[in-house]
Amino acid sequence: MPFWIELIVSLLLILGSVFALIGALGLYRLPDFFTRLHGPTKATTLGVGSIVIASMVFFSWRNGTPSLHELLITIFLFFTAPVSAHMMAKAAMQQKLPLNDKTQGKPWE
C-alpha cells in the first residue's frame, strides 16, 4: 500500500477518533438535555463520518474499485443526525424538561 494512502487513512481515523471522543465527553460533561444534545449530533457525527470515509478510502484502494457503500452510510448519517436531534429537542420542549441556570433561551416561558 502506498504511503500516501496509509497517511490519508491514518489521519482520517485519528480525526474521527478525536471527534468521537469530544462528542462523548460533551455528552458526559454538559449539564442538561439541550446542551447534551450537541455532543452526539455535532462532534460524534463528524467522528463517525471520518472513520467511515477512512474505510471507504482503504477499501477502494484495496479492491481497485470505488467503495460506495461507505459513502451512502456517510450521507445517510449526515442527513439523519440533525433531523433526529431536532425532533428530540422539540419533544423535550413539549415535555418542558428542566434547564440548567446557565442555559440560554427558554421558549416555553
Biopython code that builds the backbone (N, CA, C, O; Angstrom):
import numpy as np
from Bio.PDB.StructureBuilder import StructureBuilder

atoms = [
    (1, "MET", "N", (0.845, -1.174, 0.000)),
    (1, "MET", "CA", (0.000, 0.000, 0.000)),
    (1, "MET", "C", (0.896, 1.244, 0.000)),
    (1, "MET", "O", (1.850, 1.315, 0.775)),
    (2, "PRO", "N", (0.602, 2.212, -0.850)),
    (2, "PRO", "CA", (1.414, 3.428, -0.895)),
    (2, "PRO", "C", (1.331, 4.216, 0.416)),
    (2, "PRO", "O", (0.331, 4.179, 1.133)),
    (3, "PHE", "N", (2.409, 4.917, 0.692)),
    (3, "PHE", "CA", (2.485, 5.688, 1.927)),
    (3, "PHE", "C", (1.389, 6.736, 2.016)),
    (3, "PHE", "O", (0.826, 6.944, 3.091)),
    (4, "TRP", "N", (1.072, 7.404, 0.907)),
    (4, "TRP", "CA", (0.093, 8.479, 0.950)),
    (4, "TRP", "C", (-1.308, 7.963, 1.257)),
    (4, "TRP", "O", (-2.091, 8.668, 1.893)),
    (5, "ILE", "N", (-1.645, 6.744, 0.818)),
    (5, "ILE", "CA", (-2.945, 6.149, 1.169)),
    (5, "ILE", "C", (-2.981, 5.850, 2.666)),
    (5, "ILE", "O", (-3.964, 6.143, 3.347)),
    (6, "GLU", "N", (-1.891, 5.260, 3.165)),
    (6, "GLU", "CA", (-1.809, 4.985, 4.603)),
    (6, "GLU", "C", (-1.912, 6.271, 5.414)),
    (6, "GLU", "O", (-2.559, 6.295, 6.461)),
    (7, "LEU", "N", (-1.278, 7.340, 4.936)),
    (7, "LEU", "CA", (-1.313, 8.611, 5.641)),
    (7, "LEU", "C", (-2.733, 9.186, 5.675)),
    (7, "LEU", "O", (-3.190, 9.650, 6.720)),
    (8, "ILE", "N", (-3.420, 9.156, 4.548)),
    (8, "ILE", "CA", (-4.793, 9.670, 4.489)),
    (8, "ILE", "C", (-5.708, 8.869, 5.412)),
    (8, "ILE", "O", (-6.482, 9.447, 6.174)),
    (9, "VAL", "N", (-5.620, 7.539, 5.344)),
    (9, "VAL", "CA", (-6.462, 6.692, 6.188)),
    (9, "VAL", "C", (-6.146, 6.930, 7.663)),
    (9, "VAL", "O", (-7.056, 7.025, 8.486)),
    (10, "SER", "N", (-4.868, 7.027, 7.996)),
    (10, "SER", "CA", (-4.478, 7.249, 9.393)),
    (10, "SER", "C", (-4.978, 8.589, 9.908)),
    (10, "SER", "O", (-5.499, 8.675, 11.020)),
    (11, "LEU", "N", (-4.821, 9.633, 9.105)),
    (11, "LEU", "CA", (-5.287, 10.952, 9.532)),
    (11, "LEU", "C", (-6.804, 10.987, 9.714)),
    (11, "LEU", "O", (-7.301, 11.581, 10.670)),
    (12, "LEU", "N", (-7.536, 10.354, 8.800)),
    (12, "LEU", "CA", (-8.992, 10.303, 8.945)),
    (12, "LEU", "C", (-9.410, 9.504, 10.175)),
    (12, "LEU", "O", (-10.366, 9.876, 10.855)),
    (13, "LEU", "N", (-8.709, 8.416, 10.467)),
    (13, "LEU", "CA", (-9.031, 7.633, 11.659)),
    (13, "LEU", "C", (-8.735, 8.409, 12.934)),
    (13, "LEU", "O", (-9.517, 8.370, 13.885)),
    (14, "ILE", "N", (-7.615, 9.110, 12.958)),
    (14, "ILE", "CA", (-7.275, 9.906, 14.142)),
    (14, "ILE", "C", (-8.265, 11.056, 14.314)),
    (14, "ILE", "O", (-8.739, 11.311, 15.421)),
    (15, "LEU", "N", (-8.575, 11.746, 13.224)),
    (15, "LEU", "CA", (-9.537, 12.840, 13.279)),
    (15, "LEU", "C", (-10.901, 12.344, 13.745)),
    (15, "LEU", "O", (-11.543, 12.973, 14.587)),
    (16, "GLY", "N", (-11.342, 11.213, 13.195)),
    (16, "GLY", "CA", (-12.622, 10.647, 13.603)),
    (16, "GLY", "C", (-12.640, 10.230, 15.056)),
    (16, "GLY", "O", (-13.641, 10.421, 15.746)),
    (17, "SER", "N", (-11.548, 9.666, 15.527)),
    (17, "SER", "CA", (-11.466, 9.255, 16.923)),
    (17, "SER", "C", (-11.501, 10.457, 17.864)),
    (17, "SER", "O", (-12.140, 10.410, 18.915)),
    (18, "VAL", "N", (-10.813, 11.531, 17.483)),
    (18, "VAL", "CA", (-10.810, 12.736, 18.319)),
    (18, "VAL", "C", (-12.207, 13.348, 18.383)),
    (18, "VAL", "O", (-12.666, 13.728, 19.461)),
    (19, "PHE", "N", (-12.883, 13.448, 17.243)),
    (19, "PHE", "CA", (-14.242, 13.992, 17.242)),
    (19, "PHE", "C", (-15.196, 13.109, 18.039)),
    (19, "PHE", "O", (-16.041, 13.627, 18.771)),
    (20, "ALA", "N", (-15.082, 11.800, 17.915)),
    (20, "ALA", "CA", (-15.942, 10.900, 18.684)),
    (20, "ALA", "C", (-15.680, 11.038, 20.180)),
    (20, "ALA", "O", (-16.614, 10.998, 20.981)),
    (21, "LEU", "N", (-14.427, 11.199, 20.555)),
    (21, "LEU", "CA", (-14.090, 11.389, 21.965)),
    (21, "LEU", "C", (-14.651, 12.712, 22.486)),
    (21, "LEU", "O", (-15.196, 12.765, 23.589)),
    (22, "ILE", "N", (-14.520, 13.767, 21.703)),
    (22, "ILE", "CA", (-15.065, 15.070, 22.114)),
    (22, "ILE", "C", (-16.581, 14.988, 22.258)),
    (22, "ILE", "O", (-17.145, 15.536, 23.205)),
    (23, "GLY", "N", (-17.237, 14.312, 21.331)),
    (23, "GLY", "CA", (-18.688, 14.153, 21.435)),
    (23, "GLY", "C", (-19.095, 13.355, 22.659)),
    (23, "GLY", "O", (-20.080, 13.688, 23.319)),
    (24, "ALA", "N", (-18.350, 12.305, 22.969)),
    (24, "ALA", "CA", (-18.652, 11.501, 24.152)),
    (24, "ALA", "C", (-18.421, 12.296, 25.433)),
    (24, "ALA", "O", (-19.214, 12.208, 26.370)),
    (25, "LEU", "N", (-17.344, 13.069, 25.477)),
    (25, "LEU", "CA", (-17.094, 13.908, 26.646)),
    (25, "LEU", "C", (-18.172, 14.980, 26.806)),
    (25, "LEU", "O", (-18.583, 15.291, 27.925)),
    (26, "GLY", "N", (-18.623, 15.538, 25.698)),
    (26, "GLY", "CA", (-19.705, 16.520, 25.760)),
    (26, "GLY", "C", (-20.991, 15.907, 26.275)),
    (26, "GLY", "O", (-21.720, 16.534, 27.043)),
    (27, "LEU", "N", (-21.268, 14.694, 25.859)),
    (27, "LEU", "CA", (-22.469, 14.002, 26.345)),
    (27, "LEU", "C", (-22.372, 13.741, 27.843)),
    (27, "LEU", "O", (-23.377, 13.791, 28.552)),
    (28, "TYR", "N", (-21.179, 13.466, 28.316)),
    (28, "TYR", "CA", (-20.972, 13.169, 29.728)),
    (28, "TYR", "C", (-20.942, 14.425, 30.599)),
    (28, "TYR", "O", (-21.501, 14.433, 31.696)),
    (29, "ARG", "N", (-20.294, 15.480, 30.117)),
    (29, "ARG", "CA", (-19.998, 16.631, 30.968)),
    (29, "ARG", "C", (-21.044, 17.750, 30.936)),
    (29, "ARG", "O", (-21.166, 18.492, 31.911)),
    (30, "LEU", "N", (-21.786, 17.887, 29.862)),
    (30, "LEU", "CA", (-22.700, 19.021, 29.764)),
    (30, "LEU", "C", (-23.894, 18.851, 30.708)),
    (30, "LEU", "O", (-24.304, 17.723, 30.981)),
    (31, "PRO", "N", (-24.458, 19.961, 31.211)),
    (31, "PRO", "CA", (-25.363, 19.884, 32.348)),
    (31, "PRO", "C", (-26.807, 19.451, 32.083)),
    (31, "PRO", "O", (-27.397, 18.784, 32.932)),
    (32, "ASP", "N", (-27.388, 19.800, 30.953)),
    (32, "ASP", "CA", (-28.798, 19.435, 30.762)),
    (32, "ASP", "C", (-29.023, 18.824, 29.378)),
    (32, "ASP", "O", (-28.109, 18.743, 28.558)),
    (33, "PHE", "N", (-30.251, 18.402, 29.148)),
    (33, "PHE", "CA", (-30.566, 17.672, 27.921)),
    (33, "PHE", "C", (-30.244, 18.472, 26.668)),
    (33, "PHE", "O", (-29.670, 17.938, 25.719)),
    (34, "PHE", "N", (-30.604, 19.729, 26.660)),
    (34, "PHE", "CA", (-30.453, 20.536, 25.446)),
    (34, "PHE", "C", (-28.988, 20.759, 25.089)),
    (34, "PHE", "O", (-28.627, 20.755, 23.912)),
    (35, "THR", "N", (-28.149, 20.951, 26.091)),
    (35, "THR", "CA", (-26.727, 21.112, 25.785)),
    (35, "THR", "C", (-26.077, 19.762, 25.510)),
    (35, "THR", "O", (-25.144, 19.682, 24.711)),
    (36, "ARG", "N", (-26.548, 18.709, 26.151)),
    (36, "ARG", "CA", (-26.011, 17.366, 25.878)),
    (36, "ARG", "C", (-26.334, 16.895, 24.469)),
    (36, "ARG", "O", (-25.632, 16.049, 23.915)),
    (37, "LEU", "N", (-27.370, 17.431, 23.905)),
    (37, "LEU", "CA", (-27.777, 17.034, 22.557)),
    (37, "LEU", "C", (-26.729, 17.408, 21.516)),
    (37, "LEU", "O", (-26.670, 16.784, 20.456)),
    (38, "HIS", "N", (-25.907, 18.406, 21.793)),
    (38, "HIS", "CA", (-24.892, 18.835, 20.829)),
    (38, "HIS", "C", (-23.767, 17.823, 20.670)),
    (38, "HIS", "O", (-23.225, 17.676, 19.574)),
    (39, "GLY", "N", (-23.405, 17.124, 21.735)),
    (39, "GLY", "CA", (-22.292, 16.172, 21.668)),
    (39, "GLY", "C", (-22.476, 15.102, 20.612)),
    (39, "GLY", "O", (-21.654, 14.998, 19.701)),
    (40, "PRO", "N", (-23.525, 14.305, 20.703)),
    (40, "PRO", "CA", (-23.685, 13.251, 19.707)),
    (40, "PRO", "C", (-24.075, 13.743, 18.315)),
    (40, "PRO", "O", (-23.756, 13.096, 17.318)),
    (41, "THR", "N", (-24.757, 14.875, 18.241)),
    (41, "THR", "CA", (-25.221, 15.286, 16.919)),
    (41, "THR", "C", (-24.196, 16.090, 16.137)),
    (41, "THR", "O", (-24.261, 16.132, 14.909)),
    (42, "LYS", "N", (-23.277, 16.711, 16.797)),
    (42, "LYS", "CA", (-22.281, 17.503, 16.074)),
    (42, "LYS", "C", (-20.958, 16.751, 15.969)),
    (42, "LYS", "O", (-20.561, 16.315, 14.889)),
    (43, "ALA", "N", (-20.292, 16.610, 17.093)),
    (43, "ALA", "CA", (-18.933, 16.058, 17.074)),
    (43, "ALA", "C", (-18.916, 14.573, 16.728)),
    (43, "ALA", "O", (-18.080, 14.136, 15.937)),
    (44, "THR", "N", (-19.809, 13.807, 17.299)),
    (44, "THR", "CA", (-19.781, 12.370, 17.042)),
    (44, "THR", "C", (-20.165, 12.061, 15.595)),
    (44, "THR", "O", (-19.649, 11.111, 15.006)),
    (45, "THR", "N", (-21.059, 12.850, 15.026)),
    (45, "THR", "CA", (-21.402, 12.653, 13.619)),
    (45, "THR", "C", (-20.187, 12.869, 12.734)),
    (45, "THR", "O", (-19.950, 12.098, 11.804)),
    (46, "LEU", "N", (-19.417, 13.909, 13.014)),
    (46, "LEU", "CA", (-18.184, 14.137, 12.252)),
    (46, "LEU", "C", (-17.171, 13.021, 12.492)),
    (46, "LEU", "O", (-16.462, 12.617, 11.571)),
    (47, "GLY", "N", (-17.101, 12.522, 13.729)),
    (47, "GLY", "CA", (-16.169, 11.440, 14.046)),
    (47, "GLY", "C", (-16.496, 10.166, 13.300)),
    (47, "GLY", "O", (-15.623, 9.564, 12.675)),
    (48, "VAL", "N", (-17.739, 9.756, 13.361)),
    (48, "VAL", "CA", (-18.137, 8.526, 12.661)),
    (48, "VAL", "C", (-18.019, 8.719, 11.157)),
    (48, "VAL", "O", (-17.616, 7.802, 10.440)),
    (49, "GLY", "N", (-18.369, 9.908, 10.675)),
    (49, "GLY", "CA", (-18.230, 10.186, 9.242)),
    (49, "GLY", "C", (-16.786, 10.082, 8.783)),
    (49, "GLY", "O", (-16.519, 9.541, 7.710)),
    (50, "SER", "N", (-15.855, 10.587, 9.570)),
    (50, "SER", "CA", (-14.436, 10.500, 9.208)),
    (50, "SER", "C", (-13.940, 9.061, 9.207)),
    (50, "SER", "O", (-13.163, 8.668, 8.337)),
    (51, "ILE", "N", (-14.383, 8.287, 10.171)),
    (51, "ILE", "CA", (-13.972, 6.879, 10.233)),
    (51, "ILE", "C", (-14.528, 6.095, 9.052)),
    (51, "ILE", "O", (-13.832, 5.255, 8.481)),
    (52, "VAL", "N", (-15.766, 6.361, 8.686)),
    (52, "VAL", "CA", (-16.367, 5.656, 7.545)),
    (52, "VAL", "C", (-15.699, 6.087, 6.237)),
    (52, "VAL", "O", (-15.526, 5.265, 5.337)),
    (53, "ILE", "N", (-15.326, 7.350, 6.120)),
    (53, "ILE", "CA", (-14.622, 7.803, 4.916)),
    (53, "ILE", "C", (-13.236, 7.169, 4.843)),
    (53, "ILE", "O", (-12.766, 6.832, 3.757)),
    (54, "ALA", "N", (-12.576, 7.004, 5.997)),
    (54, "ALA", "CA", (-11.282, 6.301, 6.015)),
    (54, "ALA", "C", (-11.457, 4.867, 5.522)),
    (54, "ALA", "O", (-10.621, 4.361, 4.773)),
    (55, "SER", "N", (-12.522, 4.224, 5.933)),
    (55, "SER", "CA", (-12.818, 2.873, 5.462)),
    (55, "SER", "C", (-13.066, 2.861, 3.953)),
    (55, "SER", "O", (-12.636, 1.943, 3.254)),
    (56, "MET", "N", (-13.760, 3.883, 3.458)),
    (56, "MET", "CA", (-14.029, 3.966, 2.025)),
    (56, "MET", "C", (-12.735, 4.121, 1.231)),
    (56, "MET", "O", (-12.565, 3.480, 0.193)),
    (57, "VAL", "N", (-11.828, 4.962, 1.706)),
    (57, "VAL", "CA", (-10.548, 5.158, 1.010)),
    (57, "VAL", "C", (-9.738, 3.865, 1.016)),
    (57, "VAL", "O", (-9.185, 3.471, -0.010)),
    (58, "PHE", "N", (-9.669, 3.210, 2.164)),
    (58, "PHE", "CA", (-8.886, 1.982, 2.280)),
    (58, "PHE", "C", (-9.422, 0.882, 1.368)),
    (58, "PHE", "O", (-8.657, 0.289, 0.607)),
    (59, "PHE", "N", (-10.712, 0.603, 1.432)),
    (59, "PHE", "CA", (-11.253, -0.494, 0.645)),
    (59, "PHE", "C", (-11.363, -0.159, -0.836)),
    (59, "PHE", "O", (-11.334, -1.061, -1.674)),
    (60, "SER", "N", (-11.491, 1.128, -1.174)),
    (60, "SER", "CA", (-11.468, 1.498, -2.587)),
    (60, "SER", "C", (-10.094, 1.214, -3.181)),
    (60, "SER", "O", (-9.993, 0.717, -4.302)),
    (61, "TRP", "N", (-9.038, 1.527, -2.435)),
    (61, "TRP", "CA", (-7.697, 1.250, -2.943)),
    (61, "TRP", "C", (-7.426, -0.250, -2.958)),
    (61, "TRP", "O", (-6.850, -0.766, -3.916)),
    (62, "ARG", "N", (-7.830, -0.943, -1.917)),
    (62, "ARG", "CA", (-7.529, -2.378, -1.801)),
    (62, "ARG", "C", (-8.227, -3.201, -2.882)),
    (62, "ARG", "O", (-7.624, -4.105, -3.459)),
    (63, "ASN", "N", (-9.491, -2.894, -3.156)),
    (63, "ASN", "CA", (-10.254, -3.664, -4.144)),
    (63, "ASN", "C", (-10.057, -3.152, -5.562)),
    (63, "ASN", "O", (-10.372, -3.855, -6.522)),
    (64, "GLY", "N", (-9.545, -1.952, -5.703)),
    (64, "GLY", "CA", (-9.324, -1.392, -7.032)),
    (64, "GLY", "C", (-10.565, -0.799, -7.660)),
    (64, "GLY", "O", (-10.512, -0.323, -8.794)),
    (65, "THR", "N", (-11.685, -0.815, -6.948)),
    (65, "THR", "CA", (-12.925, -0.211, -7.433)),
    (65, "THR", "C", (-13.469, 0.706, -6.351)),
    (65, "THR", "O", (-13.214, 0.484, -5.167)),
    (66, "PRO", "N", (-14.211, 1.726, -6.737)),
    (66, "PRO", "CA", (-14.780, 2.624, -5.721)),
    (66, "PRO", "C", (-15.729, 1.877, -4.775)),
    (66, "PRO", "O", (-16.562, 1.080, -5.206)),
    (67, "SER", "N", (-15.582, 2.150, -3.504)),
    (67, "SER", "CA", (-16.431, 1.538, -2.482)),
    (67, "SER", "C", (-17.496, 2.549, -2.089)),
    (67, "SER", "O", (-17.239, 3.458, -1.298)),
    (68, "LEU", "N", (-18.681, 2.389, -2.639)),
    (68, "LEU", "CA", (-19.732, 3.379, -2.446)),
    (68, "LEU", "C", (-20.630, 3.081, -1.246)),
    (68, "LEU", "O", (-21.422, 3.934, -0.845)),
    (69, "HIS", "N", (-20.520, 1.893, -0.673)),
    (69, "HIS", "CA", (-21.344, 1.573, 0.493)),
    (69, "HIS", "C", (-21.076, 2.558, 1.630)),
    (69, "HIS", "O", (-22.004, 3.061, 2.262)),
    (70, "GLU", "N", (-19.806, 2.823, 1.877)),
    (70, "GLU", "CA", (-19.438, 3.728, 2.952)),
    (70, "GLU", "C", (-19.887, 5.155, 2.663)),
    (70, "GLU", "O", (-20.263, 5.887, 3.578)),
    (71, "LEU", "N", (-19.849, 5.551, 1.397)),
    (71, "LEU", "CA", (-20.311, 6.887, 1.034)),
    (71, "LEU", "C", (-21.802, 7.030, 1.316)),
    (71, "LEU", "O", (-22.242, 8.063, 1.821)),
    (72, "LEU", "N", (-22.572, 6.012, 0.998)),
    (72, "LEU", "CA", (-24.008, 6.049, 1.282)),
    (72, "LEU", "C", (-24.281, 6.096, 2.780)),
    (72, "LEU", "O", (-25.191, 6.797, 3.223)),
    (73, "ILE", "N", (-23.503, 5.358, 3.558)),
    (73, "ILE", "CA", (-23.655, 5.386, 5.015)),
    (73, "ILE", "C", (-23.367, 6.791, 5.542)),
    (73, "ILE", "O", (-24.105, 7.297, 6.387)),
    (74, "THR", "N", (-22.305, 7.420, 5.050)),
    (74, "THR", "CA", (-21.934, 8.758, 5.497)),
    (74, "THR", "C", (-23.016, 9.782, 5.145)),
    (74, "THR", "O", (-23.379, 10.615, 5.976)),
    (75, "ILE", "N", (-23.522, 9.718, 3.931)),
    (75, "ILE", "CA", (-24.585, 10.643, 3.520)),
    (75, "ILE", "C", (-25.822, 10.440, 4.377)),
    (75, "ILE", "O", (-26.428, 11.413, 4.825)),
    (76, "PHE", "N", (-26.207, 9.193, 4.611)),
    (76, "PHE", "CA", (-27.362, 8.905, 5.456)),
    (76, "PHE", "C", (-27.153, 9.447, 6.871)),
    (76, "PHE", "O", (-28.069, 10.021, 7.459)),
    (77, "LEU", "N", (-25.965, 9.267, 7.411)),
    (77, "LEU", "CA", (-25.647, 9.748, 8.753)),
    (77, "LEU", "C", (-25.734, 11.265, 8.825)),
    (77, "LEU", "O", (-26.299, 11.805, 9.776)),
    (78, "PHE", "N", (-25.186, 11.961, 7.835)),
    (78, "PHE", "CA", (-25.197, 13.419, 7.864)),
    (78, "PHE", "C", (-26.590, 13.996, 7.651)),
    (78, "PHE", "O", (-26.854, 15.123, 8.069)),
    (79, "PHE", "N", (-27.481, 13.256, 7.015)),
    (79, "PHE", "CA", (-28.856, 13.736, 6.855)),
    (79, "PHE", "C", (-29.733, 13.414, 8.056)),
    (79, "PHE", "O", (-30.587, 14.220, 8.426)),
    (80, "THR", "N", (-29.543, 12.263, 8.665)),
    (80, "THR", "CA", (-30.452, 11.845, 9.730)),
    (80, "THR", "C", (-30.085, 12.386, 11.110)),
    (80, "THR", "O", (-30.981, 12.580, 11.933)),
    (81, "ALA", "N", (-28.822, 12.635, 11.396)),
    (81, "ALA", "CA", (-28.438, 13.108, 12.730)),
    (81, "ALA", "C", (-29.051, 14.477, 13.066)),
    (81, "ALA", "O", (-29.602, 14.623, 14.158)),
    (82, "PRO", "N", (-28.984, 15.475, 12.193)),
    (82, "PRO", "CA", (-29.621, 16.753, 12.539)),
    (82, "PRO", "C", (-31.142, 16.660, 12.648)),
    (82, "PRO", "O", (-31.748, 17.324, 13.489)),
    (83, "VAL", "N", (-31.749, 15.847, 11.809)),
    (83, "VAL", "CA", (-33.207, 15.703, 11.860)),
    (83, "VAL", "C", (-33.635, 15.043, 13.166)),
    (83, "VAL", "O", (-34.596, 15.480, 13.800)),
    (84, "SER", "N", (-32.927, 13.995, 13.567)),
    (84, "SER", "CA", (-33.287, 13.329, 14.826)),
    (84, "SER", "C", (-33.014, 14.236, 16.025)),
    (84, "SER", "O", (-33.776, 14.212, 16.991)),
    (85, "ALA", "N", (-31.948, 15.034, 15.987)),
    (85, "ALA", "CA", (-31.678, 15.973, 17.076)),
    (85, "ALA", "C", (-32.781, 17.024, 17.172)),
    (85, "ALA", "O", (-33.206, 17.389, 18.268)),
    (86, "HIS", "N", (-33.232, 17.499, 16.037)),
    (86, "HIS", "CA", (-34.312, 18.482, 16.025)),
    (86, "HIS", "C", (-35.587, 17.881, 16.603)),
    (86, "HIS", "O", (-36.287, 18.537, 17.375)),
    (87, "MET", "N", (-35.891, 16.652, 16.240)),
    (87, "MET", "CA", (-37.099, 16.001, 16.758)),
    (87, "MET", "C", (-36.995, 15.773, 18.267)),
    (87, "MET", "O", (-37.977, 15.948, 18.988)),
    (88, "MET", "N", (-35.814, 15.384, 18.747)),
    (88, "MET", "CA", (-35.643, 15.191, 20.192)),
    (88, "MET", "C", (-35.749, 16.520, 20.937)),
    (88, "MET", "O", (-36.326, 16.573, 22.022)),
    (89, "ALA", "N", (-35.202, 17.583, 20.371)),
    (89, "ALA", "CA", (-35.295, 18.892, 21.026)),
    (89, "ALA", "C", (-36.739, 19.372, 21.077)),
    (89, "ALA", "O", (-37.171, 19.926, 22.087)),
    (90, "LYS", "N", (-37.481, 19.169, 20.007)),
    (90, "LYS", "CA", (-38.889, 19.561, 20.002)),
    (90, "LYS", "C", (-39.690, 18.761, 21.030)),
    (90, "LYS", "O", (-40.547, 19.314, 21.720)),
    (91, "ALA", "N", (-39.412, 17.467, 21.133)),
    (91, "ALA", "CA", (-40.107, 16.642, 22.130)),
    (91, "ALA", "C", (-39.746, 17.082, 23.546)),
    (91, "ALA", "O", (-40.606, 17.101, 24.427)),
    (92, "ALA", "N", (-38.493, 17.433, 23.770)),
    (92, "ALA", "CA", (-38.074, 17.906, 25.093)),
    (92, "ALA", "C", (-38.733, 19.241, 25.424)),
    (92, "ALA", "O", (-39.072, 19.496, 26.579)),
    (93, "MET", "N", (-38.915, 20.091, 24.421)),
    (93, "MET", "CA", (-39.610, 21.353, 24.655)),
    (93, "MET", "C", (-41.069, 21.111, 25.003)),
    (93, "MET", "O", (-41.626, 21.797, 25.861)),
    (94, "GLN", "N", (-41.691, 20.146, 24.348)),
    (94, "GLN", "CA", (-43.083, 19.811, 24.655)),
    (94, "GLN", "C", (-43.225, 19.284, 26.080)),
    (94, "GLN", "O", (-44.212, 19.563, 26.760)),
    (95, "GLN", "N", (-42.226, 18.519, 26.523)),
    (95, "GLN", "CA", (-42.234, 17.958, 27.876)),
    (95, "GLN", "C", (-41.777, 18.966, 28.925)),
    (95, "GLN", "O", (-41.887, 18.708, 30.123)),
    (96, "LYS", "N", (-41.265, 20.112, 28.478)),
    (96, "LYS", "CA", (-40.740, 21.159, 29.356)),
    (96, "LYS", "C", (-39.702, 20.595, 30.329)),
    (96, "LYS", "O", (-39.815, 20.734, 31.547)),
    (97, "LEU", "N", (-38.696, 19.959, 29.748)),
    (97, "LEU", "CA", (-37.616, 19.404, 30.561)),
    (97, "LEU", "C", (-36.894, 20.514, 31.311)),
    (97, "LEU", "O", (-36.792, 21.633, 30.809)),
    (98, "PRO", "N", (-36.393, 20.223, 32.501)),
    (98, "PRO", "CA", (-35.699, 21.259, 33.271)),
    (98, "PRO", "C", (-34.393, 21.679, 32.595)),
    (98, "PRO", "O", (-33.697, 20.876, 31.973)),
    (99, "LEU", "N", (-34.096, 22.959, 32.742)),
    (99, "LEU", "CA", (-32.877, 23.526, 32.175)),
    (99, "LEU", "C", (-31.901, 23.870, 33.289)),
    (99, "LEU", "O", (-32.295, 24.093, 34.434)),
    (100, "ASN", "N", (-30.644, 23.908, 32.942)),
    (100, "ASN", "CA", (-29.630, 24.423, 33.840)),
    (100, "ASN", "C", (-29.785, 25.942, 33.879)),
    (100, "ASN", "O", (-30.299, 26.537, 32.932)),
    (101, "ASP", "N", (-29.346, 26.565, 34.958)),
    (101, "ASP", "CA", (-29.472, 28.018, 35.079)),
    (101, "ASP", "C", (-28.684, 28.761, 34.009)),
    (101, "ASP", "O", (-29.075, 29.856, 33.606)),
    (102, "LYS", "N", (-27.583, 28.184, 33.546)),
    (102, "LYS", "CA", (-26.735, 28.851, 32.561)),
    (102, "LYS", "C", (-27.190, 28.629, 31.117)),
    (102, "LYS", "O", (-26.657, 29.258, 30.203)),
    (103, "THR", "N", (-28.155, 27.754, 30.902)),
    (103, "THR", "CA", (-28.652, 27.503, 29.548)),
    (103, "THR", "C", (-29.489, 28.691, 29.097)),
    (103, "THR", "O", (-30.398, 29.128, 29.803)),
    (104, "GLN", "N", (-29.170, 29.211, 27.909)),
    (104, "GLN", "CA", (-29.863, 30.390, 27.406)),
    (104, "GLN", "C", (-31.064, 29.987, 26.579)),
    (104, "GLN", "O", (-31.049, 28.942, 25.928)),
    (105, "GLY", "N", (-32.101, 30.800, 26.597)),
    (105, "GLY", "CA", (-33.274, 30.579, 25.786)),
    (105, "GLY", "C", (-34.247, 29.623, 26.426)),
    (105, "GLY", "O", (-33.953, 28.437, 26.577)),
    (106, "LYS", "N", (-35.409, 30.130, 26.804)),
    (106, "LYS", "CA", (-36.447, 29.295, 27.403)),
    (106, "LYS", "C", (-37.728, 29.546, 26.615)),
    (106, "LYS", "O", (-38.519, 30.410, 26.992)),
    (107, "PRO", "N", (-37.944, 28.818, 25.547)),
    (107, "PRO", "CA", (-39.050, 29.128, 24.647)),
    (107, "PRO", "C", (-40.433, 28.855, 25.231)),
    (107, "PRO", "O", (-41.414, 29.387, 24.710)),
    (108, "TRP", "N", (-40.557, 28.066, 26.270)),
    (108, "TRP", "CA", (-41.876, 27.730, 26.782)),
    (108, "TRP", "C", (-42.300, 28.609, 27.940)),
    (108, "TRP", "O", (-43.360, 28.378, 28.522)),
    (109, "GLU", "N", (-41.503, 29.613, 28.296)),
    (109, "GLU", "CA", (-41.896, 30.504, 29.391)),
    (109, "GLU", "C", (-42.462, 31.789, 28.864)),
    (109, "GLU", "O", (-42.847, 32.660, 29.644)),
]
sb = StructureBuilder()
sb.init_structure("model")
sb.init_model(0)
sb.init_chain("A")
sb.init_seg("    ")
for serial, (resi, resn, name, xyz) in enumerate(atoms, 1):
    if name == "N":
        sb.init_residue(resn, " ", resi, " ")
    sb.init_atom(name, np.array(xyz, "f"), 0.0, 1.0, " ", f" {name:<3s}", serial, name[0])
structure = sb.get_structure()
